[in-house]
Amino acid sequence: MRGWWREISGLVLPVSCGGCGRPRVELCQECRVALYGGVPRRVRPAPEPAGLPVVHAAAAYENAVRAVLLAHKERGELGLAGALGTALAGAVRAGTVAGSLLLVPVPSARRAVAARGHDPTRRIARAAARELRRDGVRAQVVPVLRQRRAVADQAGLDARSRQTNLAGALEVVAGGERLLAAGRVVLVDDLLTTGATLAEAARAVREAREAPRGAGPDPYERVGFARDGGGQAAVVAVSPSAFEINRNSR
């Protein structure tokens, strides 16, 4: 009900730009450029957690981009999902090869979804899939990951503590491994900080797709996640330092 009311009210009440506050526009042109006007790039947090997929991001998490993500996630400005989906779709394109794409959103905690009245990452993933399909890319959202145990609030935790907090916290739902066999998996999230969440999500996908010895071709390779890590992920935004590390590493 809360999410329904937010969507309806967004159509009839005055709005201001989610990025800079400019009146009578949901997202101004300048903030759209900040969000998805640049070239998505590969990013690497430091330290980089073991098993982190190859991650591409659309923008740095600062200024207008930060404001837009928070407006969508925490204030329920759901109309911003389309622009955020466009940004995420660009990050997906930057790292994909040809074929059917399965966008697997990182799950939010149930208590967070209940408090916000919506699942922001799943909503953005669906908008990204629509954007990709408009460009002729076969893409669908496959929300097969879930939390199998409670985790502490990540705010304030350093990289090592986040990895410990999330270790073994995610799993693929029963039967999800069959869905993951239908295309190339791309893990998606709205924001990357330390990379611990995406590394844990990649571990859960690899574990779910593990084949019995001698069962034929390695299913890790079929979905794009090798046994020793790898795979692909895309996020809307990442800390500016991760972009800087990426520039220095080339």
C-alpha positions as CSV (number, residue, x, y, z in Angstrom):
1,M,0.0,0.0,0.0
2,R,2.8,2.4,0.9
3,G,4.6,1.9,-2.4
4,W,1.2,2.3,-4.3
5,W,0.6,5.6,-2.6
6,R,4.0,6.9,-3.3
7,E,3.7,6.1,-7.0
8,I,0.2,7.8,-7.3
9,S,1.3,10.9,-5.2
10,G,4.3,11.3,-7.5
11,L,2.0,11.9,-10.4
12,V,-0.2,14.6,-8.8
13,L,2.0,16.4,-6.3
14,P,4.6,19.0,-7.3
15,V,8.1,17.5,-7.7
16,S,11.6,18.8,-7.5
17,C,14.8,17.3,-9.0
18,G,16.0,14.3,-7.1
19,G,19.6,15.3,-7.6
20,C,19.7,19.1,-7.1
21,G,16.3,20.1,-5.9
22,R,15.4,22.2,-8.9
23,P,11.6,22.7,-8.8
24,R,9.0,21.2,-11.2
25,V,11.2,18.6,-12.7
26,E,11.8,15.0,-11.4
27,L,15.4,14.9,-12.7
28,C,16.9,17.8,-14.5
29,Q,19.2,17.5,-17.5
30,E,22.4,18.3,-15.6
31,C,21.7,15.6,-13.1
32,R,20.8,13.1,-15.8
33,V,24.2,13.7,-17.4
34,A,25.9,13.2,-14.0
35,L,24.0,9.9,-13.6
36,Y,24.4,8.3,-17.0
37,G,26.0,10.8,-19.3
38,G,29.5,9.4,-18.9
39,V,31.2,6.2,-20.1
40,P,30.7,3.3,-17.6
41,R,34.0,1.9,-16.4
42,R,35.4,-1.1,-14.6
43,V,35.9,-0.4,-10.9
44,R,37.9,-2.1,-8.2
45,P,37.6,-1.3,-4.5
46,A,40.7,-1.5,-2.3
47,P,41.2,-3.9,-0.8
48,E,39.5,-6.1,-3.4
49,P,37.6,-9.0,-1.7
50,A,38.3,-12.5,-3.0
51,G,35.8,-13.7,-5.5
52,L,34.6,-10.3,-6.6
53,P,33.2,-10.4,-10.1
54,V,34.3,-7.9,-12.8
55,V,32.3,-4.8,-11.9
56,H,31.3,-1.9,-14.1
57,A,29.7,1.3,-12.7
58,A,27.9,4.1,-14.4
59,A,28.9,7.0,-12.1
60,A,30.7,8.0,-8.9
61,Y,28.7,8.1,-5.7
62,E,28.9,11.8,-5.0
63,N,26.9,15.0,-5.3
64,A,23.8,14.6,-7.5
65,V,24.2,10.9,-8.1
66,R,24.3,10.2,-4.3
67,A,21.2,12.4,-3.9
68,V,19.3,10.6,-6.6
69,L,20.1,7.1,-5.1
70,L,19.1,8.2,-1.6
71,A,15.9,9.9,-2.9
72,H,14.8,6.7,-4.6
73,K,15.9,4.3,-1.9
74,E,15.1,6.1,1.3
75,R,12.5,8.7,0.4
76,G,10.5,6.5,-2.0
77,E,10.8,8.8,-5.1
78,L,10.0,5.8,-7.3
79,G,9.8,7.8,-10.5
80,L,13.6,8.0,-10.4
81,A,13.9,4.2,-11.1
82,G,13.7,4.8,-14.8
83,A,16.8,7.0,-14.9
84,L,18.6,4.8,-12.4
85,G,17.7,1.8,-14.7
86,T,19.2,3.6,-17.7
87,A,22.4,4.1,-15.7
88,L,22.5,0.5,-14.7
89,A,21.8,-0.7,-18.2
90,G,24.8,1.2,-19.4
91,A,27.0,-0.5,-16.8
92,V,25.7,-3.9,-17.9
93,R,26.4,-3.2,-21.5
94,A,30.0,-2.1,-20.7
95,G,30.9,-5.6,-19.5
96,T,28.6,-8.0,-21.4
97,V,29.1,-10.3,-24.3
98,A,26.4,-11.4,-26.7
99,G,23.7,-13.7,-25.5
100,S,20.7,-13.7,-23.1
101,L,21.4,-11.8,-19.9
102,L,20.0,-12.7,-16.5
103,L,20.1,-9.7,-14.2
104,V,20.3,-11.0,-10.6
105,P,19.7,-8.3,-8.1
106,V,21.4,-8.4,-4.7
107,P,18.6,-8.9,-2.2
108,S,17.7,-6.4,0.5
109,A,17.0,-7.5,4.0
110,R,13.3,-8.1,4.6
111,R,13.2,-5.5,7.4
112,A,14.7,-2.9,5.1
113,V,12.1,-3.6,2.3
114,A,9.3,-3.4,4.9
115,A,10.6,-0.1,6.3
116,R,11.0,1.4,2.8
117,G,7.9,0.0,1.3
118,H,9.8,-1.2,-1.8
119,D,12.9,-3.1,-2.9
120,P,15.0,-0.4,-4.6
121,T,17.6,-2.7,-6.3
122,R,14.9,-5.0,-7.8
123,R,13.0,-2.0,-9.1
124,I,16.1,-0.5,-10.7
125,A,17.0,-3.9,-12.2
126,R,13.6,-4.2,-13.9
127,A,14.0,-0.7,-15.3
128,A,17.5,-1.7,-16.6
129,A,16.1,-4.9,-18.2
130,R,13.4,-2.8,-20.0
131,E,16.1,-0.4,-21.3
132,L,18.2,-3.3,-22.5
133,R,15.3,-4.9,-24.3
134,R,14.5,-1.7,-26.1
135,D,18.0,-1.9,-27.5
136,G,17.5,-5.4,-28.7
137,V,19.3,-7.2,-25.9
138,R,17.6,-10.2,-24.5
139,A,17.5,-9.4,-20.8
140,Q,15.3,-10.4,-17.8
141,V,15.4,-10.0,-14.1
142,V,15.9,-13.2,-12.1
143,P,15.6,-12.5,-8.4
144,V,16.8,-15.8,-7.1
145,L,19.1,-14.7,-4.3
146,R,17.9,-14.4,-0.7
147,Q,19.3,-13.9,2.7
148,R,19.5,-17.1,4.7
149,R,20.5,-15.5,7.9
150,A,20.3,-12.1,9.5
151,V,23.2,-9.7,9.1
152,A,24.3,-6.6,11.0
153,D,23.8,-3.2,9.5
154,Q,26.7,-2.6,7.2
155,A,27.0,1.2,8.0
156,G,30.1,1.9,9.9
157,L,31.8,-1.4,9.2
158,D,35.2,-1.5,7.5
159,A,36.0,-3.8,4.6
160,R,37.1,-6.8,6.7
161,S,34.2,-6.5,9.0
162,R,31.7,-6.4,6.1
163,Q,33.2,-9.6,4.6
164,T,32.9,-11.3,8.0
165,N,29.3,-10.0,8.4
166,L,28.2,-11.3,5.0
167,A,30.1,-14.6,4.8
168,G,27.6,-17.3,3.9
169,A,24.7,-14.9,4.3
170,L,23.2,-15.4,0.8
171,E,21.8,-18.4,-1.1
172,V,20.0,-19.2,-4.3
173,V,16.3,-20.2,-3.7
174,A,15.3,-23.7,-4.3
175,G,15.1,-24.3,-8.1
176,G,16.9,-21.1,-8.8
177,E,19.9,-23.0,-10.3
178,R,17.6,-24.0,-13.2
179,L,16.7,-20.4,-13.9
180,L,20.4,-19.4,-13.8
181,A,21.1,-21.9,-16.6
182,A,19.0,-19.9,-19.1
183,G,21.6,-17.2,-19.8
184,R,24.6,-15.3,-18.7
185,V,24.3,-14.0,-15.1
186,V,25.0,-10.4,-14.3
187,L,24.8,-9.5,-10.6
188,V,23.4,-6.0,-10.2
189,D,23.2,-3.6,-7.3
190,D,22.6,0.1,-6.8
191,L,25.9,0.9,-5.0
192,L,29.3,-0.7,-4.5
193,T,31.3,0.2,-1.4
194,T,33.8,-2.4,-0.3
195,G,32.6,-5.1,-2.7
196,A,31.8,-7.6,0.1
197,T,28.1,-7.9,-0.9
198,L,28.8,-8.7,-4.6
199,A,31.6,-11.1,-3.7
200,E,29.1,-13.0,-1.4
201,A,26.4,-12.9,-4.1
202,A,28.9,-14.4,-6.6
203,R,29.8,-17.1,-4.1
204,A,26.2,-18.1,-3.7
205,V,25.7,-18.3,-7.5
206,R,28.8,-20.4,-8.0
207,E,27.7,-22.7,-5.1
208,A,24.2,-23.2,-6.5
209,R,25.6,-24.0,-10.0
210,E,28.1,-26.6,-8.8
211,A,27.8,-29.8,-10.7
212,P,28.6,-33.3,-9.4
213,R,32.0,-34.5,-10.5
214,G,31.8,-36.0,-14.0
215,A,28.5,-34.5,-14.8
216,G,29.7,-32.8,-18.0
217,P,30.5,-29.2,-18.9
218,D,31.3,-27.0,-16.0
219,P,28.1,-25.0,-15.1
220,Y,30.1,-22.2,-13.7
221,E,31.4,-21.4,-17.2
222,R,27.9,-21.6,-18.6
223,V,26.7,-18.8,-16.4
224,G,29.9,-16.8,-16.6
225,F,31.2,-17.5,-13.1
226,A,34.4,-19.5,-12.9
227,R,35.4,-21.7,-10.0
228,D,38.2,-19.4,-8.9
229,G,36.1,-16.2,-9.1
230,G,35.3,-14.0,-12.1
231,G,31.9,-13.4,-13.4
232,Q,30.2,-10.1,-14.1
233,A,28.4,-7.4,-12.1
234,A,27.1,-4.0,-12.7
235,V,26.2,-1.1,-10.3
236,V,24.8,2.3,-10.7
237,A,27.4,4.0,-8.6
238,V,30.7,3.4,-6.7
239,S,32.9,5.5,-4.5
240,P,35.1,7.9,-6.4
241,S,38.3,6.2,-5.1
242,A,37.4,3.0,-6.9
243,F,37.3,4.9,-10.2
244,E,40.6,6.5,-9.3
245,I,42.1,3.0,-8.7
246,N,40.8,1.8,-12.0
247,R,42.4,4.7,-13.8
248,N,45.7,4.1,-12.2
249,S,45.7,0.4,-12.9
250,R,45.4,0.8,-16.7
